[in-house]
Amino acid sequence: MTTHPRHTSERGGGAVSAPMAIVVIALFVVIGLGIDGVRAAQGLANADAIAEETARTAAQSLDTAALRRGTAAVDPTRAIAAARTYLAAAGVDGTVTVVAPQRVRVQVRITRPTVLLGLLGQAEIVSEGTADAQLVAIPPGGAP
């Protein structure tokens, strides 16, 4: 004859202990920091890359009058227009400055929403990148 033990008094009511709830919340915070931390690092790399590409694009807008005189210089109006076009195509905000006749500086700002840290009040990640492009004169037939 088989007997079945009676455990009717222990139903396991589905309660969650306070330490377990704290561990679960801490786990979500750590995961959120990991995911959004990686997104922040990617944002910085992306902002720097776009700033570099934009600066190179702007620096290709040469002043033809200066070239005729034998010097290399950036045409500020065309350089800024080319950079703004590039930034608009990339979908980011930025500023372009011709800091010298042969140098262009671009500052980029990218704003992205957070994945999990929005639950803790951090709704967005802001990444900024800066790059300069400098013209380098190369004598005909020679190296710089």
FENZI-V733053 format. One record per backbone hydrogen bond with DSSP energy under -0.5 kcal/mol. NH is the residue of the N-H (numbers start at 0). CO is the residue of the C=O. Records with the same first field share a line. If there is no record, write none. Layout:
# FENZI-V733053
NH->CO / CO
This chain:
# FENZI-V733053
4->2
6->4
9->6
10->8
13->11
20->16
21->17
22->18
23->19
24->20
25->21
26->22
27->23
28->24
29->25
30->26
31->27
32->28
33->29
34->30
35->31
36->32
37->33
38->34
39->35
40->36
41->37
42->38
43->39
44->40
45->41
46->42
47->43
48->44
49->45
50->46
51->47
52->48
53->49
54->50
55->51
56->52
57->53
58->54
59->55 / 56
60->57
61->59
62->72
63->61
66->62
67->63
68->64
69->66
70->65
72->70
73->100
74->60
75->73
78->74
79->75
80->76
81->77
82->78
83->79
84->80
85->81
86->82
87->83
88->84
89->85
90->86
91->86
92->108
94->106
96->104
98->96 / 102
99->102
102->99
103->132
104->96
105->130
106->94
107->128
108->92
109->126
111->124
113->122
118->115
119->116
120->117
121->116
122->120
124->111
126->109 / 124
128->107
130->105
132->103
134->101
136->134
138->136
141->138
